[in-house]
Amino acid sequence: MPRRKRTAGSSSDGTEDSDFSADLEHVKAAVRARRRSSTRLTRASLRLSQSSQDAKQGADQDETPPRTPTGNAPSSESDIDVSSPSNDHDERLAKELSLKEAAAHDLSHRPKRRRFHESYNFNMKCPTPGCNSLGHLTGRHERHFSISGCPLYHNLSADECKGKATTRDKQSEERTLSHRQDENRHSTRHQAPTEGQQRYKDKVTELRRKRNSGLNKEQKEKYTEHRQSHGTSREPLLENITSDYDLELFRKAQARASEDLEKLRLAGQVSEGSNMIKTIVFGRFELDTWYHSPYPEEYARLGRLFMCEFCLKYMKSQTILRRHMAKCVWKHPPGDEIYRKGNISVFEVDGKKNKIYCQNLCLLAKLFLDHKTLYYDVEPFLFYVMTEADNTGCHLVGYFSKEKNSFLNYNVSCILTMPQYMRQGYGKMLIDFSYLLSKVEEKVGSPERPLSDLGLISYRSYWKDVLLRYLNSFQGKEISIKEISQETAVNPVDIVSTLQSLQMLKYWKGKHLVLKRQDLIDDWKAKETKRGNGKTIDPTALKWTPPKGT
């Protein structure tokens, strides 16, 4: 019988089939191993290429190869030679794996970390005229929004500031190295200066000796022209005023102060949006402000001011305030003391004679008043400042101002009680004092409109007390609003509006009648008894003659 041709898988004893299957499995394992090895090579080459590219980027940013649209950097030829297998299928598989690995490790699709200067509010602009807000006095930031960091204000350019920053860094490194070399010197206080220190001292002495004793004619003309062209919008020219060494020290101090202000701004202690002062240190109190006040920009951007509670001068730091208080001779407001009873005094301050004090008082008041518009034009006004005295001086409680010659007979233009003295009866004392002055002048007064929210509440309460007090002591049968106005110096319009709010004014048979509501009068009596006579104005304590105008 002829022998059949043996086919794969058709053996009777299975020995040949097992050998063939073993060979096939061996081939498959070899292919898998080759694919794994190629994948390993591809991954290793990818890491190698990425590390080389990172090193190359750190060495030279301008020579960084462009990325592909997928965000991956192209592989180098050496990577392709190492990772290219002989089989096309394996090559395609290796490329796919390399793309996946690159996508996993590539971070180019993520947003970059913001630079230091990108934390600014870009809606802001530098207040210096003609400045584009680029550059910074420190040479370390790309933008600025205040005078302290403006290169143009300091008559410099952004590139000059960067160059000066580089020079300062080199000098700092040299100084640090010199200090390290001197670390072995023990107790240097009583030892003679080193050779390097003596050379530096001689160098500084020589630089200061070379300083010009004065400005020549051309320099004076240049400085005058600069001042006339820019005024206070630019820093005065400082060259040739002192030695180059001292001028450089001053520039370093400016740059350091500007850098400190940047740190405070980032910490939230310097406002950058509305230039609003957040708090003021006033005597033994630290007060939170309510509204914006037009203090100079260099003070307003600090966010916190320190004030002398007697002369009202404003300062930038606690140290300056402490030094000022050590030499400030003021213990009460300027002007004439026209009222004193107990520890309460009132001073009349003329805005024309004490202009600086009155301007500072108006700026302080604007921090707590919304409808105030008077800041610097204080000459046509008189200011009546109420104080509370103790063994350290007369402390500001509040004030009101009024025009010297008011066409509408306003007896108050602006009135303020300091926040630390609110809800203690001082507001009504100020209002009562203003009407007391109107009585002495034999006039009928009224506050200037518009009134602030707190001012309207205070005046409503005062007018209510005045009317109820008058009705309580009134014994006649017929009452006249004109008589009430002449007796109390309150404007008839204010009297009518108060009676209407109290529902004491009725219209009956063609006439307006004032109703004497005994229930309101009894409530007022109970409150007056409970309140006592602690915060009241005594007319006999007033020593004042109405001014004759200007």
C-alpha positions as CSV (number, residue, x, y, z in Angstrom):
1,M,0.0,0.0,0.0
2,P,1.5,3.3,-1.0
3,R,2.6,5.5,1.8
4,R,0.5,8.6,2.2
5,K,2.0,12.0,2.2
6,R,2.2,13.3,5.7
7,T,0.5,16.6,6.4
8,A,0.6,18.8,9.4
9,G,-1.5,17.5,12.2
10,S,-2.3,14.2,10.6
11,S,0.3,11.8,12.2
12,S,-0.8,8.7,13.8
13,D,1.7,8.7,16.8
14,G,1.9,12.5,17.1
15,T,5.6,12.8,17.4
16,E,6.1,14.8,14.2
17,D,3.1,17.0,15.1
18,S,4.5,17.8,18.5
19,D,7.9,18.8,17.1
20,F,6.3,21.1,14.5
21,S,4.0,22.8,17.1
22,A,7.0,23.3,19.3
23,D,8.9,25.0,16.5
24,L,5.9,27.2,15.8
25,E,5.6,28.2,19.4
26,H,9.3,29.0,19.5
27,V,8.9,31.3,16.5
28,K,6.0,33.1,18.0
29,A,7.9,33.6,21.3
30,A,10.9,35.0,19.3
31,V,8.6,37.4,17.5
32,R,7.1,38.6,20.8
33,A,10.5,38.9,22.4
34,R,11.7,40.9,19.4
35,R,8.7,43.2,19.7
36,R,9.3,43.7,23.4
37,S,12.9,44.5,22.9
38,S,12.1,47.0,20.1
39,T,9.5,48.6,22.4
40,R,12.1,48.8,25.2
41,L,14.6,50.3,22.8
42,T,12.0,52.8,21.6
43,R,11.1,53.9,25.1
44,A,14.7,54.2,26.1
45,S,15.5,56.1,23.0
46,L,12.6,58.4,23.6
47,R,13.7,59.1,27.1
48,L,17.2,59.7,25.8
49,S,16.0,62.1,23.2
50,Q,13.8,63.9,25.7
51,S,16.6,64.3,28.2
52,S,18.9,65.5,25.4
53,Q,16.3,68.0,24.2
54,D,15.8,69.3,27.8
55,A,19.5,69.7,28.3
56,K,19.7,71.5,24.9
57,Q,16.7,73.8,25.9
58,G,18.4,74.7,29.1
59,A,21.6,75.5,27.3
60,D,20.1,77.6,24.5
61,Q,16.5,78.5,24.4
62,D,16.7,80.0,20.9
63,E,17.9,76.7,19.4
64,T,15.0,74.6,20.6
65,P,13.6,72.5,17.7
66,P,10.0,73.4,16.7
67,R,7.3,71.0,17.9
68,T,5.0,69.1,15.6
69,P,1.2,69.9,15.5
70,T,0.6,67.1,18.0
71,G,3.0,68.8,20.5
72,N,5.8,66.2,20.1
73,A,9.3,67.0,19.3
74,P,10.7,65.2,16.2
75,S,13.1,62.3,17.0
76,S,16.7,62.5,16.0
77,E,18.4,60.2,13.4
78,S,20.2,58.3,16.1
79,D,16.9,57.4,17.8
80,I,15.5,56.1,14.5
81,D,18.6,54.0,13.9
82,V,18.5,52.4,17.3
83,S,14.8,51.8,17.5
84,S,14.0,50.8,13.9
85,P,13.3,47.0,13.6
86,S,13.6,45.1,10.4
87,N,9.9,44.2,10.2
88,D,7.5,46.9,8.9
89,H,4.7,45.8,11.2
90,D,7.0,46.0,14.2
91,E,8.3,49.4,13.1
92,R,4.7,50.7,12.9
93,L,3.9,49.2,16.3
94,A,7.0,50.7,17.8
95,K,6.1,54.2,16.4
96,E,2.6,54.0,17.8
97,L,4.0,53.0,21.2
98,S,6.5,55.9,21.0
99,L,3.7,58.4,20.3
100,K,1.7,57.2,23.2
101,E,4.7,57.4,25.5
102,A,5.5,60.9,24.3
103,A,1.9,62.0,24.8
104,A,2.1,60.7,28.4
105,H,5.3,62.4,29.2
106,D,4.9,65.6,27.1
107,L,3.6,68.5,29.2
108,S,3.4,71.1,26.4
109,H,-0.4,70.9,26.3
110,R,-0.7,72.0,29.9
111,P,-0.9,75.7,30.7
112,K,2.4,77.2,31.6
113,R,3.0,78.5,35.1
114,R,2.3,82.2,35.3
115,R,5.2,84.5,35.6
116,F,5.6,86.8,38.6
117,H,4.4,89.9,36.7
118,E,1.4,88.1,35.3
119,S,-0.4,88.3,38.7
120,Y,-1.0,92.0,38.1
121,N,-4.4,93.4,37.1
122,F,-3.7,94.4,33.5
123,N,-6.6,96.8,33.5
124,M,-4.5,99.1,35.6
125,K,-2.1,101.7,34.2
126,C,0.9,103.6,35.5
127,P,-0.2,107.1,36.6
128,T,3.0,108.7,35.1
129,P,2.0,110.6,32.0
130,G,3.3,108.9,28.8
131,C,4.3,105.7,30.5
132,N,3.2,102.3,29.0
133,S,3.6,100.4,32.3
134,L,6.4,98.3,30.9
135,G,9.5,97.6,32.9
136,H,10.2,98.0,36.6
137,L,12.6,100.1,38.6
138,T,14.0,96.9,40.2
139,G,14.8,95.4,36.8
140,R,13.2,92.1,37.8
141,H,9.6,92.5,36.7
142,E,8.0,93.1,33.3
143,R,5.3,95.6,34.3
144,H,4.5,98.2,36.9
145,F,1.5,100.2,37.9
146,S,2.7,102.6,40.5
147,I,5.1,105.6,40.7
148,S,7.5,103.7,43.0
149,G,8.2,101.1,40.2
150,C,8.1,103.4,37.2
151,P,11.4,103.8,35.3
152,L,10.1,106.8,33.4
153,Y,9.2,108.7,36.6
154,H,12.8,108.1,37.8
155,N,14.2,109.3,34.4
156,L,15.4,105.9,33.5
157,S,14.6,103.3,30.9
158,A,13.6,99.6,31.4
159,D,16.9,98.4,29.9
160,E,18.9,100.7,32.2
161,C,17.0,99.2,35.2
162,K,17.8,95.7,34.1
163,G,21.5,96.6,33.7
164,K,21.6,98.2,37.1
165,A,19.9,95.0,38.6
166,T,22.6,92.8,37.0
167,T,25.3,95.1,38.5
168,R,23.7,95.0,41.9
169,D,23.6,91.2,41.8
170,K,27.3,91.0,40.9
171,Q,28.2,93.3,43.7
172,S,26.1,91.3,46.1
173,E,27.9,88.1,45.1
174,E,31.3,89.8,45.6
175,R,30.3,91.1,49.0
176,T,29.0,87.6,50.1
177,L,32.3,86.1,48.9
178,S,34.3,88.7,50.8
179,H,32.3,88.0,54.0
180,R,33.0,84.3,53.7
181,Q,36.7,85.0,53.5
182,D,36.5,87.0,56.6
183,E,34.6,84.4,58.6
184,N,37.8,83.1,60.2
185,R,38.4,86.5,61.8
186,H,37.0,86.3,65.4
187,S,35.7,89.3,67.2
188,T,36.2,91.7,64.3
189,R,34.8,94.7,66.2
190,H,38.1,95.6,67.9
191,Q,40.4,94.5,65.1
192,A,41.9,96.7,62.4
193,P,40.2,96.7,59.0
194,T,41.4,94.2,56.5
195,E,43.4,95.2,53.4
196,G,40.4,94.9,51.2
197,Q,38.2,97.0,53.5
198,Q,40.9,99.7,53.7
199,R,41.1,99.8,49.8
200,Y,37.3,100.1,49.6
201,K,37.3,102.9,52.1
202,D,40.0,104.8,50.2
203,K,38.1,104.2,47.0
204,V,34.9,105.7,48.4
205,T,36.8,108.7,49.8
206,E,38.3,109.4,46.4
207,L,34.9,109.1,44.7
208,R,33.4,111.6,47.1
209,R,36.3,113.9,46.7
210,K,35.7,114.1,42.9
211,R,32.2,115.4,43.3
212,N,31.5,118.8,41.8
213,S,31.0,121.5,44.3
214,G,28.1,123.0,42.3
215,L,26.2,123.0,39.1
216,N,27.4,125.0,36.1
217,K,25.2,127.2,34.0
218,E,24.3,124.5,31.4
219,Q,23.3,122.0,34.1
220,K,21.2,124.6,35.9
221,E,19.4,125.4,32.6
222,K,18.8,121.7,31.9
223,Y,17.4,121.1,35.4
224,T,15.1,124.1,35.1
225,E,13.8,123.0,31.7
226,H,13.2,119.5,33.1
227,R,11.2,120.9,36.0
228,Q,9.2,123.2,33.8
229,S,8.4,120.5,31.3
230,H,7.4,117.7,33.7
231,G,6.6,119.5,37.0
232,T,5.9,116.9,39.7
233,S,5.1,114.1,37.2
234,R,8.8,113.2,37.1
235,E,11.6,112.9,39.6
236,P,14.0,115.9,39.5
237,L,17.3,115.3,37.8
238,L,19.8,114.0,40.4
239,E,23.1,113.8,38.4
240,N,25.9,116.1,39.6
241,I,24.0,117.0,42.8
242,T,26.1,114.5,44.8
243,S,28.9,112.1,44.2
244,D,28.3,109.1,41.9
245,Y,28.8,106.8,44.8
246,D,26.1,108.4,47.0
247,L,23.8,108.6,44.0
248,E,24.2,104.9,43.4
249,L,23.5,104.2,47.0
250,F,20.3,106.2,46.7
251,R,19.3,104.3,43.6
252,K,19.9,101.0,45.4
253,A,17.6,102.1,48.3
254,Q,14.9,103.1,45.8
255,A,15.1,99.7,44.1
256,R,15.0,97.9,47.4
257,A,12.0,99.9,48.6
258,S,10.2,99.3,45.3
259,E,10.8,95.5,45.7
260,D,9.5,95.6,49.2
261,L,6.3,97.3,48.0
262,E,5.9,94.6,45.4
263,K,6.0,91.9,48.1
264,L,3.5,93.8,50.1
265,R,1.2,94.1,47.1
266,L,1.3,90.4,46.5
267,A,0.6,89.7,50.2
268,G,-2.5,91.9,49.9
269,Q,-1.3,94.7,52.1
270,V,-1.1,97.2,49.3
271,S,-4.2,97.9,47.3
272,E,-3.9,98.1,43.5
273,G,-7.4,98.6,42.2
274,S,-9.1,101.6,43.7
275,N,-6.1,102.9,45.7
276,M,-8.4,102.8,48.7
277,I,-6.9,103.1,52.2
278,K,-8.2,100.2,54.2
279,T,-7.2,101.1,57.7
280,I,-5.7,104.1,59.6
281,V,-3.8,104.1,62.9
282,F,-5.2,107.1,64.8
283,G,-3.9,107.6,68.3
284,R,-4.6,104.4,70.3
285,F,-7.2,103.2,67.8
286,E,-6.9,101.4,64.5
287,L,-9.9,102.3,62.3
288,D,-11.3,100.5,59.3
289,T,-12.2,103.0,56.6
290,W,-15.6,103.1,54.7
291,Y,-15.0,105.2,51.6
292,H,-12.2,106.3,49.3
293,S,-10.4,109.5,50.1
294,P,-8.1,111.4,47.6
295,Y,-4.9,111.1,49.5
296,P,-1.7,111.4,47.3
297,E,-1.1,108.3,45.3
298,E,2.1,107.4,47.1
299,Y,0.1,107.2,50.4
300,A,-3.2,105.9,49.0
301,R,-1.6,102.7,47.5
302,L,-0.2,101.7,50.8
303,G,-3.6,100.6,52.1
304,R,-2.7,101.7,55.7
305,L,-1.9,105.1,57.0
306,F,-0.5,106.3,60.3
307,M,-1.8,109.7,61.6
308,C,-0.9,112.1,64.3
309,E,-4.2,112.6,66.2
310,F,-3.3,116.2,67.1
311,C,-1.9,117.8,63.9
312,L,-3.5,115.2,61.6
313,K,-0.4,114.7,59.6
314,Y,-0.4,111.4,57.7
315,M,2.6,109.1,57.5
316,K,3.6,105.8,55.9
317,S,5.0,103.8,58.8
318,Q,4.9,103.3,62.5
319,T,8.5,104.3,62.8
320,I,7.9,107.7,61.1
321,L,4.8,108.2,63.4
322,R,6.8,107.5,66.5
323,R,9.6,109.9,65.5
324,H,7.0,112.5,64.7
325,M,5.2,112.1,68.0
326,A,8.5,112.6,69.8
327,K,8.8,116.1,68.4
328,C,5.2,117.2,67.7
329,V,4.3,120.1,70.0
330,W,0.6,120.1,69.2
331,K,-1.8,118.9,71.9
332,H,-5.0,120.4,70.6
333,P,-6.4,121.8,67.3
334,P,-5.2,125.2,66.2
335,G,-7.6,128.2,66.5
336,D,-9.6,129.6,69.4
337,E,-11.2,127.5,72.1
338,I,-14.8,128.9,72.2
339,Y,-16.4,126.2,74.4
340,R,-15.3,124.2,77.4
341,K,-17.3,122.2,79.9
342,G,-15.7,119.4,81.8
343,N,-13.4,117.6,79.4
344,I,-15.3,118.6,76.3
345,S,-14.0,121.5,74.2
346,V,-14.8,123.0,70.9
347,F,-12.2,124.9,68.8
348,E,-13.0,127.3,66.0
349,V,-10.4,126.8,63.2
350,D,-10.3,129.2,60.2
351,G,-9.6,127.5,56.9
352,K,-7.7,130.5,55.6
353,K,-5.4,130.7,58.6
354,N,-4.8,127.0,59.2
355,K,-5.1,125.6,55.7
356,I,-3.0,122.5,56.0
357,Y,-4.8,121.3,59.2
358,C,-8.2,121.8,57.6
359,Q,-7.2,120.0,54.4
360,N,-5.9,117.1,56.5
361,L,-9.2,117.1,58.5
362,C,-11.2,117.0,55.2
363,L,-9.2,114.1,53.9
364,L,-9.7,112.2,57.1
365,A,-13.4,112.9,57.1
366,K,-13.8,111.6,53.5
367,L,-12.7,108.2,54.7
368,F,-16.0,108.0,56.6
369,L,-18.4,110.2,54.5
370,D,-19.8,109.3,51.1
371,H,-21.2,112.6,49.9
372,K,-18.3,114.8,50.8
373,T,-16.7,116.8,48.0
374,L,-14.6,119.5,49.8
375,Y,-10.9,118.5,50.2
376,Y,-8.5,121.3,49.4
377,D,-10.6,124.5,48.9
378,V,-11.0,125.2,52.7
379,E,-10.4,129.0,52.8
380,P,-14.2,130.0,52.7
381,F,-15.0,127.7,55.6
382,L,-14.9,127.7,59.4
383,F,-14.3,124.4,61.2
384,Y,-15.6,123.7,64.6
385,V,-13.6,120.8,66.1
386,M,-14.9,119.0,69.2
387,T,-12.3,117.3,71.4
388,E,-12.2,115.2,74.6
389,A,-9.3,116.1,76.9
390,D,-7.2,113.9,79.2
391,N,-3.7,114.0,80.5
392,T,-2.1,113.5,77.1
393,G,-4.0,116.1,75.1
394,C,-7.3,117.0,73.4
395,H,-8.4,114.0,71.3
396,L,-10.5,114.6,68.2
397,V,-14.1,113.5,68.7
398,G,-15.8,115.1,65.6
399,Y,-16.2,118.3,63.8
400,F,-18.6,120.3,61.6
401,S,-17.8,123.0,59.0
402,K,-19.9,125.8,57.7
403,E,-19.4,128.6,55.2
404,K,-18.4,132.0,56.4
405,N,-21.0,133.6,54.2
406,S,-23.8,131.2,53.3
407,F,-26.4,132.5,50.9
408,L,-29.0,129.9,52.0
409,N,-28.2,130.2,55.7
410,Y,-26.7,126.8,56.0
411,N,-25.3,126.3,59.5
412,V,-23.5,123.1,58.7
413,S,-21.7,122.1,55.4
414,C,-20.2,118.8,56.6
415,I,-20.4,117.0,60.0
416,L,-18.6,114.0,61.2
417,T,-18.3,112.0,64.4
418,M,-15.2,109.8,64.5
419,P,-16.1,106.0,64.5
420,Q,-14.6,105.3,67.9
421,Y,-17.0,107.9,69.4
422,M,-20.2,107.0,67.6
423,R,-23.4,106.0,69.5
424,Q,-22.3,107.9,72.5
425,G,-24.2,111.2,72.0
426,Y,-21.5,113.2,70.5
427,G,-23.3,113.5,67.2
428,K,-26.3,115.3,68.8
429,M,-23.9,117.5,70.7
430,L,-22.3,118.7,67.5
431,I,-25.7,119.3,65.9
432,D,-26.9,121.1,69.0
433,F,-23.8,123.2,69.1
434,S,-24.3,124.3,65.4
435,Y,-27.9,125.5,66.3
436,L,-26.5,127.2,69.4
437,L,-24.2,129.3,67.1
438,S,-27.2,130.1,64.9
439,K,-29.2,131.3,67.9
440,V,-26.3,133.6,68.9
441,E,-26.2,134.9,65.3
442,E,-30.0,135.3,65.5
443,K,-30.5,133.2,62.4
444,V,-32.4,130.2,61.4
445,G,-30.2,127.3,60.2
446,S,-30.3,124.1,58.3
447,P,-27.7,121.5,57.2
448,E,-26.5,121.6,53.7
449,R,-27.9,118.9,51.4
450,P,-27.5,116.1,50.5
451,L,-27.2,114.5,53.9
452,S,-25.4,111.2,54.4
453,D,-27.4,108.2,55.7
454,L,-26.0,108.5,59.2
455,G,-26.3,112.3,59.0
456,L,-30.0,112.1,58.1
457,I,-30.7,109.7,61.0
458,S,-28.9,112.0,63.4
459,Y,-30.7,115.1,62.3
460,R,-34.1,113.4,62.4
461,S,-33.5,112.2,65.9
462,Y,-32.3,115.7,66.9
463,W,-35.3,117.5,65.4
464,K,-37.6,115.0,67.1
465,D,-36.1,115.7,70.5
466,V,-36.2,119.5,69.9
467,L,-39.9,119.5,69.0
468,L,-41.0,117.1,71.8
469,R,-39.0,119.2,74.3
470,Y,-40.7,122.4,73.0
471,L,-44.2,120.8,73.1
472,N,-43.6,119.5,76.6
473,S,-42.9,122.9,77.9
474,F,-45.5,124.7,75.8
475,Q,-48.6,125.8,77.8
476,G,-50.5,127.9,75.3
477,K,-53.5,126.8,73.1
478,E,-52.3,127.9,69.7
479,I,-48.9,127.1,68.4
480,S,-47.1,128.5,65.4
481,I,-44.4,126.8,63.3
482,K,-42.8,130.2,62.9
483,E,-42.5,130.6,66.6
484,I,-41.0,127.2,67.0
485,S,-38.5,128.1,64.3
486,Q,-37.5,131.3,66.0
487,E,-37.2,129.6,69.4
488,T,-35.2,126.7,68.3
489,A,-33.3,128.2,65.2
490,V,-34.5,125.1,63.2
491,N,-35.7,125.8,59.6
492,P,-39.5,125.6,59.2
493,V,-39.1,123.1,56.4
494,D,-37.3,120.8,58.8
495,I,-39.9,121.3,61.4
496,V,-42.8,120.4,59.1
497,S,-41.1,117.3,57.8
498,T,-40.4,116.1,61.3
499,L,-44.0,116.7,62.4
500,Q,-45.2,114.8,59.4
501,S,-42.9,111.8,60.2
502,L,-44.3,111.9,63.8
503,Q,-47.9,112.1,62.5
504,M,-48.5,115.2,64.4
505,L,-49.5,117.5,61.5
506,K,-53.1,117.2,60.3
507,Y,-55.2,119.0,57.7
508,W,-58.7,119.9,58.9
509,K,-61.3,122.4,57.5
510,G,-58.7,124.2,55.4
511,K,-56.1,124.5,58.1
512,H,-53.0,122.7,59.2
513,L,-53.2,121.7,62.8
514,V,-50.4,120.5,65.1
515,L,-51.5,117.7,67.4
516,K,-49.9,117.4,70.8
517,R,-49.5,113.6,71.1
518,Q,-49.0,113.0,74.8
519,D,-47.9,109.4,74.2
520,L,-44.8,110.5,72.2
521,I,-44.0,113.1,74.8
522,D,-44.2,110.6,77.7
523,D,-41.9,108.2,75.8
524,W,-39.5,111.1,75.3
525,K,-39.6,111.9,79.0
526,A,-38.8,108.4,79.9
527,K,-35.8,108.2,77.6
528,E,-34.5,111.6,78.8
529,T,-34.7,110.5,82.4
530,K,-32.9,107.2,81.6
531,R,-30.3,109.0,79.4
532,G,-29.4,111.7,82.0
533,N,-27.6,115.0,81.3
534,G,-24.2,113.6,80.5
535,K,-23.9,114.6,76.8
536,T,-25.5,118.0,76.5
537,I,-24.3,121.4,75.4
538,D,-24.4,124.1,78.0
539,P,-25.1,127.5,76.4
540,T,-23.5,129.4,79.3
541,A,-20.1,127.7,78.5
542,L,-20.0,129.3,75.0
543,K,-17.5,132.2,74.7
544,W,-17.9,133.3,71.1
545,T,-18.5,136.3,69.0
546,P,-19.9,135.8,65.5
547,P,-17.2,136.5,62.9
548,K,-17.7,139.5,60.6
549,G,-16.9,137.5,57.4
550,T,-14.1,137.9,54.9
